[in-house]
Amino acid sequence: MVIAGELHADEEALLLDDGSTQASLWGINLYPAEHGTRGWIEFDSMINVRPRQGNRTRSVDDPEIRQRITTIVDRLVTP
């Protein structure tokens, strides 16, 4: 996980250079002041547009992937 990059694409490039696979990377925005609420994680990024993976929007459309992201972020981020 990378945070505080200027653009999601910059963070994506760092993770790809570090060995992550494109299919495993998703862009989100965090709002620490809202931790514990639904709005704390926003699933919105241009890097999420992936027609080949069935994701045609800037959001993360698959509820299972959203849940996995939420679990990982909750484990790694303490506001």
N, C-alpha and C positions, 0 to 999 in steps of 0.2 A: 504494500500500500504506500502511495506517495501522497503527501498533502502539501498545500501552499505553493504549488506551481502557478505560473502566470496563466497558462492554458492547460486544459486537460490533455491536449495533444503533446505538450512538453513532458508531462508526467508519464503519458503512455510511452513515449520514446525512451525514457529512462528505464521503465520496467521491461520493455522489449529488449533493450541493450543488456539488461541484467538476466535475461533468459526466460522471461514470462512469454506465454503464448497469446496471440491476439484474441483468440476466442475466450480467454479467461479475463480479459480486461474490460472494465466498465467504468464510465465516468459518473461521478456523483458530486453533489455539493453538500457540505456539512454546515449546520447552524448550531454551534455549541450551546448558545443561550437557550435553545429549545430542546436540549437533550432530554430524553424520556418521553417526548411527544412524537406524534406522527410526522410533524414537519421538520424534525431534526435532520433527516436525510432526504435530499431531493434527488431523484433519479433523472437528471436532465443534462445531457451532454451530446455534442455532435459526434463524439467517438462511439456513441451507442447506435448510430444508424448503421445497421448491418443486414441488409436484405438477404445475404447468403445464409445468415444464421436465423432468419425469420424475424428479425427485429427491424422494423421499418420506420421507427420513430426515434426521437432524441431521448425517449424514456427507456426504461428497462421493462419490456412488456411481459416477460415471463414471471409470474408470481413466485415460482420456486427460486429463480435466480435472485430476485429481489430479497427474498428471505435469507438466502445464503449471504448476500452482501451485507444485510443488516446484522446478521450474526457475527460476521467477521469484523465489521466496523465497531460494533458494541464491545467486542473483545479487545480490540486494539486501541480504541480512543477513549480517554477519560477526560471529560471537559473540566 
